[in-house]
Amino acid sequence: MKKLVMLIIAAGIGYAAYTNPDLQAHQAAISDMLQDPQYYTEEQDAERFGDLDFSNFLIASVTKDTIRMTMVSYGFLGRVSVVDESWLPRQVE
């Protein structure tokens, strides 16, 4: 019985690690939150989201603002939730 419980726990952790959102998923969720969506190249996205720090844990991921030290979004099981809706990316020239 203990082996079965351990196998179920290991499978759950493995599934959560497999579906952990990456940085692009966080950037897309933040961009979808904005009022005026525009197309940006990869270089422009890197400049826009330069203030974000991405932390990848085993089963969850988080982005935070490096200047204000606030959490902007978190991701778990393939879903990303934006916490700080007042955070805006830098303007790209």
N, CA, C and O atoms as CSV, one atom per row, in Angstrom:
chain,resi,resn,atom,element,x,y,z
A,1,MET,N,N,0.816,-1.190,0.000
A,1,MET,CA,C,0.000,0.000,0.000
A,1,MET,C,C,0.861,1.257,0.000
A,1,MET,O,O,0.526,2.234,-0.669
A,2,LYS,N,N,1.982,1.245,0.751
A,2,LYS,CA,C,2.872,2.397,0.788
A,2,LYS,C,C,3.482,2.665,-0.576
A,2,LYS,O,O,3.639,3.818,-0.978
A,3,LYS,N,N,3.824,1.597,-1.289
A,3,LYS,CA,C,4.417,1.764,-2.614
A,3,LYS,C,C,3.424,2.401,-3.576
A,3,LYS,O,O,3.815,3.221,-4.407
A,4,LEU,N,N,2.170,2.046,-3.482
A,4,LEU,CA,C,1.146,2.617,-4.348
A,4,LEU,C,C,0.953,4.103,-4.061
A,4,LEU,O,O,0.826,4.906,-4.985
A,5,VAL,N,N,0.933,4.461,-2.801
A,5,VAL,CA,C,0.795,5.870,-2.433
A,5,VAL,C,C,1.999,6.664,-2.920
A,5,VAL,O,O,1.839,7.762,-3.454
A,6,MET,N,N,3.204,6.124,-2.744
A,6,MET,CA,C,4.407,6.802,-3.206
A,6,MET,C,C,4.416,6.933,-4.733
A,6,MET,O,O,4.865,7.951,-5.259
A,7,LEU,N,N,3.933,5.929,-5.436
A,7,LEU,CA,C,3.857,5.982,-6.893
A,7,LEU,C,C,2.870,7.060,-7.350
A,7,LEU,O,O,3.143,7.780,-8.310
A,8,ILE,N,N,1.747,7.174,-6.681
A,8,ILE,CA,C,0.752,8.198,-7.019
A,8,ILE,C,C,1.307,9.594,-6.750
A,8,ILE,O,O,1.094,10.506,-7.548
A,9,ILE,N,N,2.006,9.768,-5.650
A,9,ILE,CA,C,2.613,11.068,-5.340
A,9,ILE,C,C,3.685,11.418,-6.371
A,9,ILE,O,O,3.751,12.556,-6.834
A,10,ALA,N,N,4.516,10.457,-6.727
A,10,ALA,CA,C,5.567,10.696,-7.717
A,10,ALA,C,C,4.958,11.031,-9.081
A,10,ALA,O,O,5.469,11.898,-9.790
A,11,ALA,N,N,3.878,10.353,-9.449
A,11,ALA,CA,C,3.211,10.642,-10.724
A,11,ALA,C,C,2.602,12.040,-10.710
A,11,ALA,O,O,2.649,12.745,-11.718
A,12,GLY,N,N,2.037,12.442,-9.587
A,12,GLY,CA,C,1.464,13.789,-9.474
A,12,GLY,C,C,2.524,14.864,-9.586
A,12,GLY,O,O,2.312,15.867,-10.267
A,13,ILE,N,N,3.655,14.678,-8.935
A,13,ILE,CA,C,4.747,15.639,-9.021
A,13,ILE,C,C,5.327,15.665,-10.432
A,13,ILE,O,O,5.664,16.734,-10.940
A,14,GLY,N,N,5.446,14.521,-11.061
A,14,GLY,CA,C,5.945,14.460,-12.436
A,14,GLY,C,C,5.021,15.173,-13.405
A,14,GLY,O,O,5.488,15.881,-14.297
A,15,TYR,N,N,3.718,14.999,-13.244
A,15,TYR,CA,C,2.756,15.683,-14.112
A,15,TYR,C,C,2.796,17.187,-13.896
A,15,TYR,O,O,2.730,17.951,-14.859
A,16,ALA,N,N,2.903,17.623,-12.645
A,16,ALA,CA,C,2.977,19.056,-12.361
A,16,ALA,C,C,4.259,19.652,-12.933
A,16,ALA,O,O,4.239,20.776,-13.437
A,17,ALA,N,N,5.364,18.930,-12.867
A,17,ALA,CA,C,6.621,19.424,-13.430
A,17,ALA,C,C,6.548,19.470,-14.956
A,17,ALA,O,O,7.107,20.377,-15.574
A,18,TYR,N,N,5.870,18.512,-15.561
A,18,TYR,CA,C,5.751,18.465,-17.024
A,18,TYR,C,C,4.897,19.618,-17.553
A,18,TYR,O,O,5.182,20.146,-18.628
A,19,THR,N,N,3.866,20.014,-16.828
A,19,THR,CA,C,2.965,21.065,-17.291
A,19,THR,C,C,3.313,22.432,-16.727
A,19,THR,O,O,2.510,23.357,-16.844
A,20,ASN,N,N,4.476,22.589,-16.121
A,20,ASN,CA,C,4.904,23.860,-15.549
A,20,ASN,C,C,5.085,24.890,-16.659
A,20,ASN,O,O,5.841,24.632,-17.596
A,21,PRO,N,N,4.416,26.059,-16.595
A,21,PRO,CA,C,4.542,27.071,-17.646
A,21,PRO,C,C,5.937,27.675,-17.699
A,21,PRO,O,O,6.605,27.819,-16.675
A,22,ASP,N,N,6.373,28.031,-18.922
A,22,ASP,CA,C,7.679,28.651,-19.095
A,22,ASP,C,C,7.541,30.173,-19.176
A,22,ASP,O,O,6.446,30.712,-19.014
A,23,LEU,N,N,8.642,30.851,-19.423
A,23,LEU,CA,C,8.652,32.315,-19.448
A,23,LEU,C,C,7.759,32.863,-20.554
A,23,LEU,O,O,7.089,33.876,-20.355
A,24,GLN,N,N,7.738,32.220,-21.705
A,24,GLN,CA,C,6.900,32.693,-22.806
A,24,GLN,C,C,5.417,32.640,-22.461
A,24,GLN,O,O,4.655,33.506,-22.890
A,25,ALA,N,N,5.002,31.649,-21.700
A,25,ALA,CA,C,3.604,31.570,-21.271
A,25,ALA,C,C,3.263,32.717,-20.327
A,25,ALA,O,O,2.168,33.275,-20.402
A,26,HIS,N,N,4.177,33.069,-19.452
A,26,HIS,CA,C,3.953,34.200,-18.546
A,26,HIS,C,C,3.878,35.506,-19.329
A,26,HIS,O,O,3.011,36.340,-19.070
A,27,GLN,N,N,4.793,35.685,-20.295
A,27,GLN,CA,C,4.777,36.899,-21.100
A,27,GLN,C,C,3.495,37.000,-21.921
A,27,GLN,O,O,2.941,38.089,-22.072
A,28,ALA,N,N,3.025,35.888,-22.444
A,28,ALA,CA,C,1.787,35.896,-23.216
A,28,ALA,C,C,0.586,36.247,-22.334
A,28,ALA,O,O,-0.297,36.989,-22.764
A,29,ALA,N,N,0.545,35.731,-21.129
A,29,ALA,CA,C,-0.565,36.042,-20.218
A,29,ALA,C,C,-0.559,37.511,-19.823
A,29,ALA,O,O,-1.618,38.133,-19.731
A,30,ILE,N,N,0.619,38.068,-19.590
A,30,ILE,CA,C,0.710,39.488,-19.251
A,30,ILE,C,C,0.319,40.335,-20.455
A,30,ILE,O,O,-0.372,41.342,-20.305
A,31,SER,N,N,0.754,39.938,-21.644
A,31,SER,CA,C,0.402,40.687,-22.854
A,31,SER,C,C,-1.096,40.621,-23.136
A,31,SER,O,O,-1.678,41.604,-23.595
A,32,ASP,N,N,-1.725,39.486,-22.871
A,32,ASP,CA,C,-3.173,39.355,-23.080
A,32,ASP,C,C,-3.964,40.234,-22.127
A,32,ASP,O,O,-5.091,40.623,-22.432
A,33,MET,N,N,-3.388,40.548,-20.981
A,33,MET,CA,C,-4.051,41.385,-20.002
A,33,MET,C,C,-4.095,42.851,-20.451
A,33,MET,O,O,-4.986,43.597,-20.045
A,34,LEU,N,N,-3.139,43.259,-21.283
A,34,LEU,CA,C,-3.034,44.656,-21.697
A,34,LEU,C,C,-4.172,45.035,-22.640
A,34,LEU,O,O,-4.762,44.176,-23.295
A,35,GLN,N,N,-4.469,46.321,-22.701
A,35,GLN,CA,C,-5.608,46.817,-23.479
A,35,GLN,C,C,-5.358,46.801,-24.980
A,35,GLN,O,O,-6.251,46.435,-25.744
A,36,ASP,N,N,-4.172,47.187,-25.418
A,36,ASP,CA,C,-3.887,47.299,-26.846
A,36,ASP,C,C,-2.832,46.284,-27.273
A,36,ASP,O,O,-1.638,46.579,-27.227
A,37,PRO,N,N,-3.260,45.093,-27.686
A,37,PRO,CA,C,-2.287,44.081,-28.094
A,37,PRO,C,C,-1.621,44.465,-29.418
A,37,PRO,O,O,-2.286,44.916,-30.350
A,38,GLN,N,N,-0.319,44.283,-29.486
A,38,GLN,CA,C,0.454,44.551,-30.682
A,38,GLN,C,C,1.407,43.402,-30.912
A,38,GLN,O,O,1.655,42.596,-30.015
A,39,TYR,N,N,1.945,43.329,-32.128
A,39,TYR,CA,C,2.936,42.300,-32.439
A,39,TYR,C,C,4.330,42.829,-32.138
A,39,TYR,O,O,4.679,43.930,-32.562
A,40,TYR,N,N,5.124,42.062,-31.416
A,40,TYR,CA,C,6.495,42.422,-31.088
A,40,TYR,C,C,7.413,41.280,-31.492
A,40,TYR,O,O,7.040,40.110,-31.406
A,41,THR,N,N,8.605,41.624,-31.928
A,41,THR,CA,C,9.600,40.604,-32.246
A,41,THR,C,C,10.186,40.063,-30.938
A,41,THR,O,O,9.896,40.572,-29.855
A,42,GLU,N,N,11.006,39.032,-31.059
A,42,GLU,CA,C,11.611,38.443,-29.859
A,42,GLU,C,C,12.541,39.429,-29.171
A,42,GLU,O,O,12.606,39.462,-27.942
A,43,GLU,N,N,13.263,40.235,-29.947
A,43,GLU,CA,C,14.165,41.227,-29.361
A,43,GLU,C,C,13.376,42.306,-28.627
A,43,GLU,O,O,13.771,42.747,-27.548
A,44,GLN,N,N,12.254,42.729,-29.219
A,44,GLN,CA,C,11.422,43.732,-28.569
A,44,GLN,C,C,10.784,43.182,-27.302
A,44,GLN,O,O,10.669,43.893,-26.304
A,45,ASP,N,N,10.366,41.909,-27.336
A,45,ASP,CA,C,9.818,41.292,-26.123
A,45,ASP,C,C,10.874,41.193,-25.030
A,45,ASP,O,O,10.571,41.388,-23.853
A,46,ALA,N,N,12.107,40.892,-25.411
A,46,ALA,CA,C,13.172,40.819,-24.413
A,46,ALA,C,C,13.400,42.188,-23.785
A,46,ALA,O,O,13.684,42.287,-22.592
A,47,GLU,N,N,13.276,43.245,-24.586
A,47,GLU,CA,C,13.434,44.596,-24.044
A,47,GLU,C,C,12.238,45.000,-23.198
A,47,GLU,O,O,12.402,45.615,-22.144
A,48,ARG,N,N,11.027,44.657,-23.651
A,48,ARG,CA,C,9.811,45.026,-22.917
A,48,ARG,C,C,9.765,44.384,-21.548
A,48,ARG,O,O,9.429,45.030,-20.556
A,49,PHE,N,N,10.104,43.112,-21.502
A,49,PHE,CA,C,10.013,42.357,-20.260
A,49,PHE,C,C,11.374,42.240,-19.575
A,49,PHE,O,O,11.633,41.255,-18.884
A,50,GLY,N,N,12.235,43.222,-19.759
A,50,GLY,CA,C,13.571,43.199,-19.163
A,50,GLY,C,C,13.551,43.315,-17.656
A,50,GLY,O,O,14.486,42.869,-16.991
A,51,ASP,N,N,12.495,43.909,-17.097
A,51,ASP,CA,C,12.407,44.074,-15.647
A,51,ASP,C,C,11.847,42.849,-14.938
A,51,ASP,O,O,11.768,42.834,-13.710
A,52,LEU,N,N,11.458,41.824,-15.684
A,52,LEU,CA,C,10.888,40.624,-15.073
A,52,LEU,C,C,11.975,39.618,-14.745
A,52,LEU,O,O,12.895,39.395,-15.532
A,53,ASP,N,N,11.858,39.023,-13.587
A,53,ASP,CA,C,12.738,37.944,-13.172
A,53,ASP,C,C,11.900,36.676,-13.125
A,53,ASP,O,O,10.875,36.635,-12.445
A,54,PHE,N,N,12.327,35.641,-13.840
A,54,PHE,CA,C,11.583,34.391,-13.923
A,54,PHE,C,C,12.197,33.373,-12.981
A,54,PHE,O,O,13.397,33.104,-13.037
A,55,SER,N,N,11.370,32.811,-12.118
A,55,SER,CA,C,11.816,31.755,-11.203
A,55,SER,C,C,11.036,30.488,-11.513
A,55,SER,O,O,9.805,30.483,-11.515
A,56,ASN,N,N,11.769,29.416,-11.773
A,56,ASN,CA,C,11.147,28.151,-12.122
A,56,ASN,C,C,11.389,27.162,-10.987
A,56,ASN,O,O,12.513,26.713,-10.765
A,57,PHE,N,N,10.322,26.834,-10.279
A,57,PHE,CA,C,10.398,25.820,-9.245
A,57,PHE,C,C,10.015,24.488,-9.881
A,57,PHE,O,O,9.678,24.461,-11.065
A,58,LEU,N,N,10.053,23.428,-9.168
A,58,LEU,CA,C,9.790,22.117,-9.746
A,58,LEU,C,C,8.364,22.009,-10.288
A,58,LEU,O,O,8.155,21.487,-11.383
A,59,ILE,N,N,7.402,22.490,-9.542
A,59,ILE,CA,C,6.007,22.324,-9.966
A,59,ILE,C,C,5.295,23.647,-10.197
A,59,ILE,O,O,4.114,23.646,-10.544
A,60,ALA,N,N,5.966,24.766,-10.019
A,60,ALA,CA,C,5.352,26.077,-10.223
A,60,ALA,C,C,6.406,27.046,-10.742
A,60,ALA,O,O,7.606,26.818,-10.590
A,61,SER,N,N,5.937,28.137,-11.361
A,61,SER,CA,C,6.845,29.172,-11.843
A,61,SER,C,C,6.263,30.537,-11.511
A,61,SER,O,O,5.048,30.708,-11.419
A,62,VAL,N,N,7.156,31.504,-11.334
A,62,VAL,CA,C,6.761,32.833,-10.879
A,62,VAL,C,C,7.574,33.876,-11.636
A,62,VAL,O,O,8.751,33.665,-11.930
A,63,THR,N,N,6.936,35.007,-11.950
A,63,THR,CA,C,7.682,36.161,-12.445
A,63,THR,C,C,7.514,37.288,-11.440
A,63,THR,O,O,6.450,37.456,-10.844
A,64,LYS,N,N,8.590,38.063,-11.260
A,64,LYS,CA,C,8.522,39.192,-10.335
A,64,LYS,C,C,9.206,40.390,-10.966
A,64,LYS,O,O,10.085,40.252,-11.816
A,65,ASP,N,N,8.786,41.560,-10.534
A,65,ASP,CA,C,9.377,42.812,-10.983
A,65,ASP,C,C,10.655,43.034,-10.189
A,65,ASP,O,O,10.637,43.008,-8.959
A,66,THR,N,N,11.765,43.253,-10.890
A,66,THR,CA,C,13.038,43.405,-10.203
A,66,THR,C,C,13.218,44.786,-9.591
A,66,THR,O,O,14.074,44.966,-8.725
A,67,ILE,N,N,12.437,45.756,-10.019
A,67,ILE,CA,C,12.571,47.110,-9.483
A,67,ILE,C,C,11.699,47.284,-8.237
A,67,ILE,O,O,12.188,47.702,-7.188
A,68,ARG,N,N,10.410,46.962,-8.354
A,68,ARG,CA,C,9.501,47.130,-7.217
A,68,ARG,C,C,9.463,45.914,-6.301
A,68,ARG,O,O,8.878,45.977,-5.219
A,69,MET,N,N,10.073,44.814,-6.714
A,69,MET,CA,C,10.112,43.563,-5.950
A,69,MET,C,C,8.717,43.045,-5.618
A,69,MET,O,O,8.445,42.661,-4.481
A,70,THR,N,N,7.837,43.038,-6.615
A,70,THR,CA,C,6.491,42.495,-6.452
A,70,THR,C,C,6.302,41.325,-7.402
A,70,THR,O,O,6.914,41.279,-8.469
A,71,MET,N,N,5.464,40.389,-7.019
A,71,MET,CA,C,5.150,39.260,-7.874
A,71,MET,C,C,4.171,39.713,-8.948
A,71,MET,O,O,3.153,40.330,-8.634
A,72,VAL,N,N,4.465,39.417,-10.206
A,72,VAL,CA,C,3.612,39.831,-11.320
A,72,VAL,C,C,2.684,38.697,-11.725
A,72,VAL,O,O,1.493,38.929,-11.929
A,73,SER,N,N,3.197,37.472,-11.848
A,73,SER,CA,C,2.353,36.346,-12.244
A,73,SER,C,C,2.918,35.054,-11.656
A,73,SER,O,O,4.089,34.970,-11.287
A,74,TYR,N,N,2.041,34.051,-11.584
A,74,TYR,CA,C,2.474,32.727,-11.168
A,74,TYR,C,C,1.805,31.686,-12.053
A,74,TYR,O,O,0.714,31.916,-12.575
A,75,GLY,N,N,2.448,30.561,-12.218
A,75,GLY,CA,C,1.925,29.507,-13.078
A,75,GLY,C,C,1.985,28.161,-12.394
A,75,GLY,O,O,2.927,27.851,-11.665
A,76,PHE,N,N,0.953,27.364,-12.646
A,76,PHE,CA,C,0.865,26.033,-12.044
A,76,PHE,C,C,-0.049,25.189,-12.914
A,76,PHE,O,O,-1.121,25.653,-13.305
A,77,LEU,N,N,0.343,23.971,-13.225
A,77,LEU,CA,C,-0.442,23.035,-14.030
A,77,LEU,C,C,-0.871,23.625,-15.372
A,77,LEU,O,O,-2.013,23.449,-15.797
A,78,GLY,N,N,0.041,24.317,-16.031
A,78,GLY,CA,C,-0.227,24.836,-17.362
A,78,GLY,C,C,-1.023,26.122,-17.414
A,78,GLY,O,O,-1.291,26.628,-18.504
A,79,ARG,N,N,-1.403,26.657,-16.290
A,79,ARG,CA,C,-2.168,27.915,-16.245
A,79,ARG,C,C,-1.314,29.010,-15.638
A,79,ARG,O,O,-0.535,28.778,-14.713
A,80,VAL,N,N,-1.480,30.226,-16.187
A,80,VAL,CA,C,-0.755,31.384,-15.668
A,80,VAL,C,C,-1.777,32.398,-15.185
A,80,VAL,O,O,-2.726,32.720,-15.899
A,81,SER,N,N,-1.586,32.897,-13.988
A,81,SER,CA,C,-2.457,33.917,-13.413
A,81,SER,C,C,-1.643,35.176,-13.157
A,81,SER,O,O,-0.575,35.133,-12.545
A,82,VAL,N,N,-2.171,36.302,-13.639
A,82,VAL,CA,C,-1.509,37.583,-13.424
A,82,VAL,C,C,-2.010,38.150,-12.107
A,82,VAL,O,O,-3.214,38.329,-11.925
A,83,VAL,N,N,-1.103,38.433,-11.196
A,83,VAL,CA,C,-1.453,38.918,-9.870
A,83,VAL,C,C,-1.438,40.443,-9.839
A,83,VAL,O,O,-2.380,41.064,-9.347
A,84,ASP,N,N,-0.375,41.045,-10.360
A,84,ASP,CA,C,-0.210,42.497,-10.337
A,84,ASP,C,C,-0.673,43.059,-11.678
A,84,ASP,O,O,0.123,43.171,-12.610
A,85,GLU,N,N,-1.947,43.412,-11.782
A,85,GLU,CA,C,-2.491,43.899,-13.047
A,85,GLU,C,C,-2.078,45.333,-13.343
A,85,GLU,O,O,-2.292,45.812,-14.456
A,86,SER,N,N,-1.494,46.028,-12.377
A,86,SER,CA,C,-1.040,47.394,-12.617
A,86,SER,C,C,0.365,47.424,-13.216
A,86,SER,O,O,0.828,48.484,-13.638
A,87,TRP,N,N,1.053,46.276,-13.261
A,87,TRP,CA,C,2.394,46.229,-13.820
A,87,TRP,C,C,2.303,46.347,-15.334
A,87,TRP,O,O,1.487,45.675,-15.964
A,88,LEU,N,N,3.137,47.198,-15.918
A,88,LEU,CA,C,3.156,47.382,-17.364
A,88,LEU,C,C,4.564,47.157,-17.888
A,88,LEU,O,O,5.537,47.562,-17.252
A,89,PRO,N,N,4.680,46.508,-19.055
A,89,PRO,CA,C,6.016,46.359,-19.644
A,89,PRO,C,C,6.582,47.700,-20.067
A,89,PRO,O,O,5.843,48.669,-20.240
A,90,ARG,N,N,7.876,47.752,-20.231
A,90,ARG,CA,C,8.526,48.973,-20.701
A,90,ARG,C,C,8.080,49.272,-22.119
A,90,ARG,O,O,7.707,48.366,-22.864
A,91,GLN,N,N,8.118,50.549,-22.492
A,91,GLN,CA,C,7.796,50.956,-23.848
A,91,GLN,C,C,8.973,50.646,-24.768
A,91,GLN,O,O,10.129,50.887,-24.421
A,92,VAL,N,N,8.663,50.111,-25.938
A,92,VAL,CA,C,9.694,49.769,-26.916
A,92,VAL,C,C,9.744,50.850,-27.965
A,92,VAL,O,O,8.711,51.282,-28.475
A,93,GLU,N,N,10.948,51.287,-28.288
A,93,GLU,CA,C,11.113,52.337,-29.288
A,93,GLU,C,C,11.543,51.775,-30.601
A,93,GLU,O,O,11.730,52.523,-31.561
